[in-house]
Structure formats: structure tokens, C-alpha cells
Amino acid sequence: MTQILVLNGPNLNLLGSREPEHYGRDNLETIEKRTKEIAQEFDFDIEFFQSNTEGTLVDLIQEAGKCAVDFIIFNPAAFTHTSVAIRDALKAVNIPFIEVHLSNIHNREEFRRNSYFSDIAIGTISGLGAIGYELAVLAAHRYLSDDTRQK
Ligand code: CA2
């Protein structure tokens, strides 16, 4: 069975409580439920994690490398703009991943425009809100079914 890991970075546990103008009104639990429903349609085995700690995210990525995870959907949150350590972990495990952001990181503060992940991701979804996670599952399915891609 195809294994998908969804990782969420710092403060995303607060979703739904504040800043709805940037992040919408759905909480992470609702997003997880909807994303799992889409994943089931593709017979994906999907796991969700959220952590406020950089080292924990590095550990989860390293673990994914050992557990034959096929694809990662990742909202690194503020670590998007700061974390060489998480970038290195993703490069080390070499698992294809999609970077997801609820808000459009390109129409906010200047410092959000830089991502340590976009250039090593399969693709980036930014600014579409919670549906971005569901779209990432669909994109993962297409990507993993594509026989013409380089393996
Ligand atoms: O748009 C996104 O998904 C972000 O990854 C969210 C991060 C932000 O640092 C990135 O630039 C873009 C922030 C997540 C914080 O989430 C909160 C949710 C509710 C209330 C406060 C923070």
C-alpha cells in the first residue's frame, strides 16, 4: 500500500482559532479528516503529524526514510523561511514531497517569499487554503502513477 506522510510545522495546531484572514476557519483536525477521505479514494495509507519543534520534524523525516514512506505532503509553516536542517533531512531521505501553504506566501511580508523547500519539492501549493492538502493528495496520486517519471 502506498504510504503518505503529512507533516505540519509550528503553530498550525492553532488553526481555526486566530488569523482566519490568512489561514481560514478550518482547524487542523477538519483538514486532516477531509484529506484522509481523499486519500482513501486512492487507497493510500496516510498519517498526519504536527510539531512545533524543528528537531521533531527532522526525526519524523528521517524515520520516513527508514519506513518506506512513498510521498510527503509538508506545510513547514515558519520553518519554510528558516530551516536548513529540515531541508537537509528531506534531501537525505530523497522522498518526493509537495510543499503546502494555506496562505499565499508571495503576497505577504517580504521574508515569507523565500522558501528553503520550493526548489527541492515536486511542487508547491500556496494560497488556496485548506483544499491545498486535498489537492496535494491528488497530485501525489498522479505523480506516483506516472510511469514516465524518473525513479
Ligand atoms: O500559509 C501557510 O500555511 C504558512 O505555512 C503558515 C505559517 C507561516 O509562517 C508561513 O509563512 C505560511 C504560520 C502558521 C501559523 O498558524 C497559525 C494559525 C492560527 C493562528 C496563528 C498562527
Backbone and ligand atoms as CSV (ligand in chain L), in Angstrom:
chain,resi,resn,atom,element,x,y,z
A,1,MET,N,N,0.847,-1.217,0.000
A,1,MET,CA,C,0.000,0.000,0.000
A,1,MET,C,C,0.879,1.263,0.000
A,2,THR,N,N,0.463,2.239,-0.746
A,2,THR,CA,C,1.226,3.492,-0.814
A,2,THR,C,C,1.114,4.256,0.516
A,3,GLN,N,N,2.280,4.647,1.029
A,3,GLN,CA,C,2.316,5.344,2.324
A,3,GLN,C,C,2.543,6.844,2.105
A,4,ILE,N,N,1.627,7.636,2.632
A,4,ILE,CA,C,1.748,9.105,2.528
A,4,ILE,C,C,1.881,9.676,3.940
A,5,LEU,N,N,2.833,10.576,4.094
A,5,LEU,CA,C,3.023,11.244,5.376
A,5,LEU,C,C,2.695,12.729,5.213
A,6,VAL,N,N,1.833,13.243,6.088
A,6,VAL,CA,C,1.526,14.679,6.062
A,6,VAL,C,C,2.137,15.310,7.307
A,7,LEU,N,N,3.022,16.276,7.091
A,7,LEU,CA,C,3.702,16.938,8.202
A,7,LEU,C,C,3.286,18.404,8.269
A,8,ASN,N,N,3.052,18.862,9.476
A,8,ASN,CA,C,2.698,20.268,9.698
A,8,ASN,C,C,3.596,20.875,10.751
A,9,GLY,N,N,4.079,22.062,10.438
A,9,GLY,CA,C,5.038,22.728,11.312
A,9,GLY,C,C,4.400,23.590,12.394
A,10,PRO,N,N,5.214,24.473,12.980
A,10,PRO,CA,C,4.827,25.188,14.193
A,10,PRO,C,C,3.596,26.078,14.061
A,11,ASN,N,N,2.811,26.038,15.107
A,11,ASN,CA,C,1.609,26.874,15.301
A,11,ASN,C,C,0.405,26.452,14.467
A,12,LEU,N,N,0.588,25.470,13.600
A,12,LEU,CA,C,-0.573,25.042,12.808
A,12,LEU,C,C,-1.608,24.322,13.679
A,13,ASN,N,N,-1.214,23.942,14.894
A,13,ASN,CA,C,-2.195,23.409,15.853
A,13,ASN,C,C,-3.192,24.493,16.294
A,14,LEU,N,N,-2.864,25.763,16.017
A,14,LEU,CA,C,-3.752,26.869,16.403
A,14,LEU,C,C,-4.779,27.206,15.324
A,15,LEU,N,N,-4.704,26.520,14.207
A,15,LEU,CA,C,-5.602,26.844,13.089
A,15,LEU,C,C,-7.055,26.847,13.516
A,16,GLY,N,N,-7.788,27.800,12.946
A,16,GLY,CA,C,-9.218,27.869,13.250
A,16,GLY,C,C,-9.524,28.793,14.411
A,17,SER,N,N,-8.477,29.153,15.169
A,17,SER,CA,C,-8.720,29.981,16.357
A,17,SER,C,C,-8.415,31.455,16.121
A,18,ARG,N,N,-7.384,31.716,15.288
A,18,ARG,CA,C,-6.976,33.110,15.052
A,18,ARG,C,C,-6.523,33.288,13.609
A,19,GLU,N,N,-6.384,34.550,13.185
A,19,GLU,CA,C,-5.895,34.907,11.850
A,19,GLU,C,C,-6.630,34.187,10.710
A,20,PRO,N,N,-7.976,34.145,10.745
A,20,PRO,CA,C,-8.702,33.463,9.654
A,20,PRO,C,C,-8.494,34.146,8.302
A,21,GLU,N,N,-8.126,35.441,8.344
A,21,GLU,CA,C,-7.903,36.152,7.077
A,21,GLU,C,C,-6.712,35.570,6.312
A,22,HIS,N,N,-5.775,34.974,7.043
A,22,HIS,CA,C,-4.626,34.327,6.383
A,22,HIS,C,C,-4.828,32.824,6.222
A,23,TYR,N,N,-5.376,32.195,7.272
A,23,TYR,CA,C,-5.329,30.726,7.320
A,23,TYR,C,C,-6.685,30.047,7.265
A,24,GLY,N,N,-7.758,30.816,7.117
A,24,GLY,CA,C,-9.092,30.232,7.026
A,24,GLY,C,C,-9.654,29.864,8.396
A,25,ARG,N,N,-10.824,29.231,8.363
A,25,ARG,CA,C,-11.533,28.931,9.617
A,25,ARG,C,C,-11.474,27.463,10.011
A,26,ASP,N,N,-10.937,26.627,9.120
A,26,ASP,CA,C,-10.863,25.195,9.441
A,26,ASP,C,C,-9.743,24.933,10.435
A,27,ASN,N,N,-9.988,24.035,11.376
A,27,ASN,CA,C,-8.881,23.629,12.240
A,27,ASN,C,C,-8.159,22.428,11.611
A,28,LEU,N,N,-7.028,22.068,12.212
A,28,LEU,CA,C,-6.185,21.022,11.612
A,28,LEU,C,C,-6.901,19.669,11.600
A,29,GLU,N,N,-7.745,19.461,12.612
A,29,GLU,CA,C,-8.493,18.199,12.689
A,29,GLU,C,C,-9.435,18.047,11.484
A,30,THR,N,N,-10.112,19.144,11.152
A,30,THR,CA,C,-11.029,19.118,10.000
A,30,THR,C,C,-10.250,18.899,8.701
A,31,ILE,N,N,-9.131,19.581,8.589
A,31,ILE,CA,C,-8.298,19.429,7.382
A,31,ILE,C,C,-7.838,17.975,7.264
A,32,GLU,N,N,-7.423,17.422,8.405
A,32,GLU,CA,C,-6.941,16.034,8.420
A,32,GLU,C,C,-8.053,15.074,7.976
A,33,LYS,N,N,-9.244,15.291,8.502
A,33,LYS,CA,C,-10.376,14.403,8.175
A,33,LYS,C,C,-10.646,14.430,6.670
A,34,ARG,N,N,-10.714,15.637,6.097
A,34,ARG,CA,C,-11.035,15.756,4.666
A,34,ARG,C,C,-9.925,15.169,3.804
A,35,THR,N,N,-8.689,15.424,4.225
A,35,THR,CA,C,-7.551,14.923,3.437
A,35,THR,C,C,-7.529,13.396,3.468
A,36,LYS,N,N,-7.865,12.823,4.630
A,36,LYS,CA,C,-7.899,11.353,4.743
A,36,LYS,C,C,-8.986,10.761,3.855
A,37,GLU,N,N,-10.101,11.480,3.732
A,37,GLU,CA,C,-11.199,10.977,2.874
A,37,GLU,C,C,-10.733,10.867,1.420
A,38,ILE,N,N,-10.014,11.889,0.964
A,38,ILE,CA,C,-9.492,11.856,-0.426
A,38,ILE,C,C,-8.468,10.727,-0.554
A,39,ALA,N,N,-7.598,10.613,0.454
A,39,ALA,CA,C,-6.547,9.589,0.417
A,39,ALA,C,C,-7.145,8.186,0.328
A,40,GLN,N,N,-8.263,7.985,1.022
A,40,GLN,CA,C,-8.924,6.661,1.000
A,40,GLN,C,C,-9.393,6.302,-0.399
A,41,GLU,N,N,-9.834,7.322,-1.148
A,41,GLU,CA,C,-10.297,7.059,-2.518
A,41,GLU,C,C,-9.185,6.485,-3.374
A,42,PHE,N,N,-7.944,6.806,-3.022
A,42,PHE,CA,C,-6.799,6.298,-3.791
A,42,PHE,C,C,-6.145,5.099,-3.094
A,43,ASP,N,N,-6.775,4.632,-2.033
A,43,ASP,CA,C,-6.215,3.504,-1.267
A,43,ASP,C,C,-4.856,3.835,-0.675
A,44,PHE,N,N,-4.659,5.085,-0.328
A,44,PHE,CA,C,-3.407,5.487,0.316
A,44,PHE,C,C,-3.503,5.226,1.818
A,45,ASP,N,N,-2.395,4.801,2.380
A,45,ASP,CA,C,-2.277,4.746,3.834
A,45,ASP,C,C,-1.660,6.095,4.235
A,46,ILE,N,N,-2.380,6.912,4.995
A,46,ILE,CA,C,-1.925,8.291,5.238
A,46,ILE,C,C,-1.813,8.556,6.738
A,47,GLU,N,N,-0.717,9.221,7.110
A,47,GLU,CA,C,-0.531,9.588,8.525
A,47,GLU,C,C,-0.258,11.077,8.637
A,48,PHE,N,N,-0.817,11.688,9.674
A,48,PHE,CA,C,-0.676,13.130,9.924
A,48,PHE,C,C,0.134,13.393,11.187
A,49,PHE,N,N,1.020,14.380,11.122
A,49,PHE,CA,C,1.724,14.824,12.328
A,49,PHE,C,C,1.824,16.339,12.320
A,50,GLN,N,N,1.764,16.916,13.497
A,50,GLN,CA,C,2.065,18.348,13.646
A,50,GLN,C,C,3.070,18.481,14.768
A,51,SER,N,N,4.096,19.306,14.552
A,51,SER,CA,C,5.040,19.576,15.631
A,51,SER,C,C,5.463,21.031,15.611
A,52,ASN,N,N,5.687,21.551,16.817
A,52,ASN,CA,C,6.197,22.924,16.947
A,52,ASN,C,C,7.721,22.936,17.016
A,53,THR,N,N,8.332,21.756,16.907
A,53,THR,CA,C,9.768,21.624,17.154
A,53,THR,C,C,10.514,21.173,15.893
A,54,GLU,N,N,11.552,21.909,15.563
A,54,GLU,CA,C,12.335,21.623,14.345
A,54,GLU,C,C,12.932,20.207,14.389
A,55,GLY,N,N,13.539,19.860,15.537
A,55,GLY,CA,C,14.206,18.558,15.659
A,55,GLY,C,C,13.227,17.396,15.504
A,56,THR,N,N,12.012,17.583,16.006
A,56,THR,CA,C,11.000,16.515,15.873
A,56,THR,C,C,10.645,16.314,14.405
A,57,LEU,N,N,10.537,17.405,13.664
A,57,LEU,CA,C,10.229,17.283,12.227
A,57,LEU,C,C,11.379,16.594,11.498
A,58,VAL,N,N,12.611,16.924,11.864
A,58,VAL,CA,C,13.787,16.244,11.277
A,58,VAL,C,C,13.711,14.745,11.590
A,59,ASP,N,N,13.398,14.411,12.848
A,59,ASP,CA,C,13.304,12.995,13.249
A,59,ASP,C,C,12.214,12.270,12.462
A,60,LEU,N,N,11.073,12.914,12.300
A,60,LEU,CA,C,9.964,12.281,11.563
A,60,LEU,C,C,10.347,12.041,10.103
A,61,ILE,N,N,11.073,12.970,9.523
A,61,ILE,CA,C,11.505,12.813,8.119
A,61,ILE,C,C,12.527,11.680,8.020
A,62,GLN,N,N,13.464,11.637,8.963
A,62,GLN,CA,C,14.456,10.540,8.957
A,62,GLN,C,C,13.761,9.189,9.113
A,63,GLU,N,N,12.775,9.144,10.005
A,63,GLU,CA,C,12.001,7.910,10.234
A,63,GLU,C,C,11.272,7.507,8.954
A,64,ALA,N,N,10.715,8.497,8.257
A,64,ALA,CA,C,10.003,8.223,6.998
A,64,ALA,C,C,10.944,7.556,5.989
A,65,GLY,N,N,12.192,7.963,6.019
A,65,GLY,CA,C,13.195,7.373,5.111
A,65,GLY,C,C,13.423,5.901,5.411
A,66,LYS,N,N,13.282,5.534,6.688
A,66,LYS,CA,C,13.506,4.127,7.082
A,66,LYS,C,C,12.241,3.291,6.893
A,67,CYS,N,N,11.080,3.942,6.879
A,67,CYS,CA,C,9.801,3.197,6.871
A,67,CYS,C,C,9.152,3.141,5.498
A,68,ALA,N,N,9.928,3.365,4.464
A,68,ALA,CA,C,9.409,3.248,3.099
A,68,ALA,C,C,8.192,4.137,2.830
A,69,VAL,N,N,8.198,5.334,3.378
A,69,VAL,CA,C,7.159,6.305,3.023
A,69,VAL,C,C,7.371,6.698,1.552
A,70,ASP,N,N,6.266,6.722,0.794
A,70,ASP,CA,C,6.376,6.987,-0.652
A,70,ASP,C,C,6.326,8.462,-1.003
A,71,PHE,N,N,5.640,9.241,-0.156
A,71,PHE,CA,C,5.416,10.640,-0.533
A,71,PHE,C,C,5.127,11.449,0.726
A,72,ILE,N,N,5.619,12.678,0.752
A,72,ILE,CA,C,5.369,13.567,1.905
A,72,ILE,C,C,4.623,14.816,1.420
A,73,ILE,N,N,3.612,15.189,2.175
A,73,ILE,CA,C,2.914,16.465,1.970
A,73,ILE,C,C,3.277,17.314,3.190
A,74,PHE,N,N,3.853,18.472,2.943
A,74,PHE,CA,C,4.511,19.181,4.042
A,74,PHE,C,C,4.159,20.663,4.064
A,75,ASN,N,N,3.579,21.093,5.187
A,75,ASN,CA,C,3.472,22.526,5.451
A,75,ASN,C,C,4.485,22.848,6.552
A,76,PRO,N,N,5.652,23.363,6.175
A,76,PRO,CA,C,6.702,23.615,7.174
A,76,PRO,C,C,6.414,24.847,8.038
A,77,ALA,N,N,5.328,25.570,7.730
A,77,ALA,CA,C,4.949,26.783,8.468
A,77,ALA,C,C,6.154,27.741,8.535
A,78,ALA,N,N,6.458,28.305,9.710
A,78,ALA,CA,C,7.536,29.311,9.779
A,78,ALA,C,C,8.904,28.721,9.418
A,79,PHE,N,N,9.069,27.401,9.586
A,79,PHE,CA,C,10.359,26.787,9.219
A,79,PHE,C,C,10.622,26.848,7.706
A,80,THR,N,N,9.564,27.118,6.941
A,80,THR,CA,C,9.720,27.320,5.493
A,80,THR,C,C,10.842,28.321,5.209
A,81,HIS,N,N,10.863,29.359,6.055
A,81,HIS,CA,C,11.724,30.509,5.773
A,81,HIS,C,C,13.040,30.480,6.540
A,82,THR,N,N,13.249,29.407,7.315
A,82,THR,CA,C,14.441,29.395,8.185
A,82,THR,C,C,15.239,28.099,8.214
A,83,SER,N,N,14.621,26.954,7.868
A,83,SER,CA,C,15.239,25.699,8.310
A,83,SER,C,C,16.105,24.955,7.293
A,84,VAL,N,N,17.402,25.148,7.427
A,84,VAL,CA,C,18.362,24.371,6.637
A,84,VAL,C,C,18.349,22.918,7.125
A,85,ALA,N,N,18.122,22.724,8.424
A,85,ALA,CA,C,18.132,21.361,8.997
A,85,ALA,C,C,17.030,20.494,8.390
A,86,ILE,N,N,15.847,21.053,8.239
A,86,ILE,CA,C,14.742,20.255,7.663
A,86,ILE,C,C,14.979,20.053,6.166
A,87,ARG,N,N,15.500,21.060,5.512
A,87,ARG,CA,C,15.846,20.897,4.087
A,87,ARG,C,C,16.835,19.746,3.922
A,88,ASP,N,N,17.872,19.741,4.743
A,88,ASP,CA,C,18.896,18.683,4.641
A,88,ASP,C,C,18.286,17.300,4.878
A,89,ALA,N,N,17.361,17.217,5.840
A,89,ALA,CA,C,16.706,15.928,6.129
A,89,ALA,C,C,15.914,15.448,4.911
A,90,LEU,N,N,15.184,16.360,4.287
A,90,LEU,CA,C,14.390,15.978,3.105
A,90,LEU,C,C,15.295,15.556,1.948
A,91,LYS,N,N,16.397,16.259,1.792
A,91,LYS,CA,C,17.344,15.872,0.728
A,91,LYS,C,C,17.936,14.505,1.026
A,92,ALA,N,N,18.236,14.259,2.301
A,92,ALA,CA,C,18.878,12.999,2.692
A,92,ALA,C,C,17.970,11.804,2.427
A,93,VAL,N,N,16.678,11.919,2.741
A,93,VAL,CA,C,15.794,10.753,2.564
A,93,VAL,C,C,15.333,10.598,1.116
A,94,ASN,N,N,15.396,11.708,0.383
A,94,ASN,CA,C,15.065,11.665,-1.047
A,94,ASN,C,C,13.646,11.129,-1.312
A,95,ILE,N,N,12.705,11.501,-0.477
A,95,ILE,CA,C,11.295,11.134,-0.688
A,95,ILE,C,C,10.632,12.318,-1.405
A,96,PRO,N,N,9.904,12.044,-2.503
A,96,PRO,CA,C,9.251,13.176,-3.185
A,96,PRO,C,C,8.243,13.857,-2.252
A,97,PHE,N,N,8.198,15.175,-2.337
A,97,PHE,CA,C,7.241,15.880,-1.467
A,97,PHE,C,C,6.661,17.108,-2.139
A,98,ILE,N,N,5.483,17.478,-1.652
A,98,ILE,CA,C,4.832,18.724,-2.080
A,98,ILE,C,C,4.796,19.657,-0.880
A,99,GLU,N,N,5.169,20.902,-1.124
A,99,GLU,CA,C,5.130,21.948,-0.086
A,99,GLU,C,C,3.759,22.625,-0.161
A,100,VAL,N,N,3.066,22.658,0.967
A,100,VAL,CA,C,1.725,23.261,1.004
A,100,VAL,C,C,1.720,24.455,1.947
A,101,HIS,N,N,1.105,25.530,1.505
A,101,HIS,CA,C,0.838,26.671,2.391
A,101,HIS,C,C,-0.617,27.080,2.247
A,102,LEU,N,N,-1.234,27.361,3.360
A,102,LEU,CA,C,-2.623,27.821,3.333
A,102,LEU,C,C,-2.711,29.207,2.694
A,103,SER,N,N,-1.828,30.089,3.133
A,103,SER,CA,C,-1.815,31.457,2.603
A,103,SER,C,C,-0.882,31.525,1.398
A,104,ASN,N,N,-1.025,32.617,0.651
A,104,ASN,CA,C,-0.123,32.841,-0.478
A,104,ASN,C,C,1.134,33.535,0.062
A,105,ILE,N,N,2.219,32.756,0.164
A,105,ILE,CA,C,3.427,33.302,0.803
A,105,ILE,C,C,4.080,34.392,-0.050
A,106,HIS,N,N,3.581,34.555,-1.286
A,106,HIS,CA,C,4.178,35.569,-2.169
A,106,HIS,C,C,3.474,36.920,-2.119
A,107,ASN,N,N,2.305,36.967,-1.456
A,107,ASN,CA,C,1.654,38.285,-1.381
A,107,ASN,C,C,1.579,38.807,0.051
A,108,ARG,N,N,2.510,38.324,0.887
A,108,ARG,CA,C,2.548,38.768,2.281
A,108,ARG,C,C,3.862,39.505,2.544
A,109,GLU,N,N,4.410,39.384,3.737
A,109,GLU,CA,C,5.663,40.078,4.034
A,109,GLU,C,C,6.786,39.516,3.135
A,110,GLU,N,N,7.738,40.365,2.876
A,110,GLU,CA,C,8.883,40.008,2.007
A,110,GLU,C,C,9.582,38.722,2.498
A,111,PHE,N,N,9.757,38.597,3.838
A,111,PHE,CA,C,10.534,37.455,4.348
A,111,PHE,C,C,9.862,36.116,4.073
A,112,ARG,N,N,8.545,36.133,3.789
A,112,ARG,CA,C,7.853,34.864,3.523
A,112,ARG,C,C,8.069,34.382,2.100
A,113,ARG,N,N,8.615,35.232,1.261
A,113,ARG,CA,C,8.782,34.838,-0.153
A,113,ARG,C,C,9.859,33.790,-0.333
A,114,ASN,N,N,10.813,33.770,0.596
A,114,ASN,CA,C,11.876,32.770,0.453
A,114,ASN,C,C,11.479,31.477,1.140
A,115,SER,N,N,11.614,30.386,0.398
A,115,SER,CA,C,11.366,29.061,0.980
A,115,SER,C,C,12.615,28.215,0.823
A,116,TYR,N,N,12.979,27.498,1.889
A,116,TYR,CA,C,14.108,26.564,1.822
A,116,TYR,C,C,13.708,25.250,1.165
A,117,PHE,N,N,12.447,25.145,0.722
A,117,PHE,CA,C,11.950,23.860,0.221
A,117,PHE,C,C,11.491,23.863,-1.232
A,118,SER,N,N,11.074,25.025,-1.731
A,118,SER,CA,C,10.425,25.045,-3.048
A,118,SER,C,C,11.290,24.457,-4.155
A,119,ASP,N,N,12.593,24.695,-4.089
A,119,ASP,CA,C,13.454,24.233,-5.198
A,119,ASP,C,C,13.744,22.729,-5.144
A,120,ILE,N,N,13.438,22.089,-4.021
A,120,ILE,CA,C,13.659,20.629,-3.948
A,120,ILE,C,C,12.331,19.860,-3.892
A,121,ALA,N,N,11.209,20.607,-3.887
A,121,ALA,CA,C,9.886,19.967,-3.871
A,121,ALA,C,C,9.487,19.565,-5.286
A,122,ILE,N,N,8.576,18.568,-5.367
A,122,ILE,CA,C,7.957,18.254,-6.663
A,122,ILE,C,C,7.171,19.465,-7.125
A,123,GLY,N,N,6.498,20.117,-6.176
A,123,GLY,CA,C,5.726,21.312,-6.485
A,123,GLY,C,C,5.278,21.977,-5.207
A,124,THR,N,N,4.705,23.150,-5.370
A,124,THR,CA,C,4.260,23.945,-4.221
A,124,THR,C,C,2.819,24.382,-4.434
A,125,ILE,N,N,2.011,24.297,-3.385
A,125,ILE,CA,C,0.633,24.793,-3.430
A,125,ILE,C,C,0.539,25.868,-2.357
A,126,SER,N,N,0.200,27.073,-2.749
A,126,SER,CA,C,0.228,28.182,-1.804
A,126,SER,C,C,-0.935,29.127,-2.067
A,127,GLY,N,N,-1.702,29.408,-1.027
A,127,GLY,CA,C,-2.732,30.444,-1.149
A,127,GLY,C,C,-4.126,29.924,-1.433
A,128,LEU,N,N,-4.289,28.603,-1.485
A,128,LEU,CA,C,-5.612,28.050,-1.798
A,128,LEU,C,C,-6.355,27.596,-0.554
A,129,GLY,N,N,-5.779,27.848,0.602
A,129,GLY,CA,C,-6.420,27.451,1.852
A,129,GLY,C,C,-6.329,25.950,2.089
A,130,ALA,N,N,-7.287,25.455,2.884
A,130,ALA,CA,C,-7.237,24.059,3.346
A,130,ALA,C,C,-7.313,23.048,2.211
A,131,ILE,N,N,-7.956,23.434,1.127
A,131,ILE,CA,C,-8.090,22.500,0.000
A,131,ILE,C,C,-6.718,22.148,-0.591
A,132,GLY,N,N,-5.709,22.969,-0.282
A,132,GLY,CA,C,-4.349,22.691,-0.769
A,132,GLY,C,C,-3.866,21.298,-0.381
A,133,TYR,N,N,-4.246,20.835,0.821
A,133,TYR,CA,C,-3.829,19.493,1.272
A,133,TYR,C,C,-4.498,18.417,0.415
A,134,GLU,N,N,-5.781,18.646,0.100
A,134,GLU,CA,C,-6.515,17.664,-0.707
A,134,GLU,C,C,-5.951,17.635,-2.128
A,135,LEU,N,N,-5.653,18.813,-2.648
A,135,LEU,CA,C,-5.066,18.881,-3.995
A,135,LEU,C,C,-3.698,18.193,-4.017
A,136,ALA,N,N,-2.988,18.308,-2.923
A,136,ALA,CA,C,-1.659,17.661,-2.850
A,136,ALA,C,C,-1.794,16.136,-2.889
A,137,VAL,N,N,-2.845,15.602,-2.274
A,137,VAL,CA,C,-3.065,14.142,-2.329
A,137,VAL,C,C,-3.339,13.722,-3.780
A,138,LEU,N,N,-4.175,14.497,-4.450
A,138,LEU,CA,C,-4.475,14.205,-5.864
A,138,LEU,C,C,-3.197,14.257,-6.700
A,139,ALA,N,N,-2.393,15.295,-6.458
A,139,ALA,CA,C,-1.136,15.445,-7.208
A,139,ALA,C,C,-0.160,14.308,-6.893
A,140,ALA,N,N,-0.145,13.877,-5.636
A,140,ALA,CA,C,0.732,12.746,-5.253
A,140,ALA,C,C,0.307,11.492,-5.998
A,141,HIS,N,N,-1.010,11.295,-6.092
A,141,HIS,CA,C,-1.524,10.120,-6.811
A,141,HIS,C,C,-1.075,10.153,-8.270
A,142,ARG,N,N,-1.237,11.310,-8.906
A,142,ARG,CA,C,-0.811,11.440,-10.310
A,142,ARG,C,C,0.688,11.180,-10.440
A,143,TYR,N,N,1.430,11.789,-9.545
A,143,TYR,CA,C,2.895,11.676,-9.604
A,143,TYR,C,C,3.324,10.212,-9.454
A,144,LEU,N,N,2.738,9.542,-8.467
A,144,LEU,CA,C,3.163,8.160,-8.176
A,144,LEU,C,C,2.666,7.179,-9.239
A,145,SER,N,N,1.619,7.560,-9.993
A,145,SER,CA,C,1.095,6.672,-11.047
A,145,SER,C,C,1.782,6.893,-12.388
A,146,ASP,N,N,2.597,7.924,-12.461
A,146,ASP,CA,C,3.201,8.287,-13.746
A,146,ASP,C,C,4.407,7.399,-14.042
A,147,ASP,N,N,4.229,6.495,-14.968
A,147,ASP,CA,C,5.303,5.550,-15.301
A,147,ASP,C,C,6.467,6.238,-16.009
A,148,THR,N,N,6.238,7.420,-16.543
A,148,THR,CA,C,7.297,8.070,-17.322
A,148,THR,C,C,8.266,8.863,-16.451
A,149,ARG,N,N,7.909,9.041,-15.152
A,149,ARG,CA,C,8.811,9.858,-14.324
A,149,ARG,C,C,10.099,9.100,-14.028
A,150,GLN,N,N,11.167,9.845,-13.785
A,150,GLN,CA,C,12.473,9.270,-13.433
A,150,GLN,C,C,12.396,8.713,-12.020
A,151,LYS,N,N,12.849,7.449,-11.826
A,151,LYS,CA,C,12.733,6.871,-10.474
A,151,LYS,C,C,14.116,6.773,-9.835
L,1,CA2,O1,O,0.367,29.790,4.885
L,1,CA2,C1,C,0.883,28.864,5.493
L,1,CA2,O2,O,0.419,27.727,5.518
L,1,CA2,C2,C,2.156,29.125,6.319
L,1,CA2,O3,O,2.989,27.987,6.189
L,1,CA2,C3,C,1.698,29.306,7.748
L,1,CA2,C4,C,2.799,29.730,8.703
L,1,CA2,C5,C,3.588,30.900,8.153
L,1,CA2,O4,O,4.707,31.172,8.993
L,1,CA2,C6,C,4.078,30.654,6.734
L,1,CA2,O5,O,4.741,31.819,6.282
L,1,CA2,C7,C,2.918,30.336,5.815
L,1,CA2,C8,C,2.230,30.123,10.066
L,1,CA2,C9,C,1.356,29.093,10.714
L,1,CA2,C10,C,0.760,29.727,11.938
L,1,CA2,O6,O,-0.563,29.299,12.055
L,1,CA2,C11,C,-1.395,29.995,12.872
L,1,CA2,C12,C,-2.718,29.618,12.851
L,1,CA2,C13,C,-3.630,30.293,13.625
L,1,CA2,C14,C,-3.226,31.337,14.432
L,1,CA2,C15,C,-1.908,31.705,14.457
L,1,CA2,C16,C,-0.997,31.025,13.684
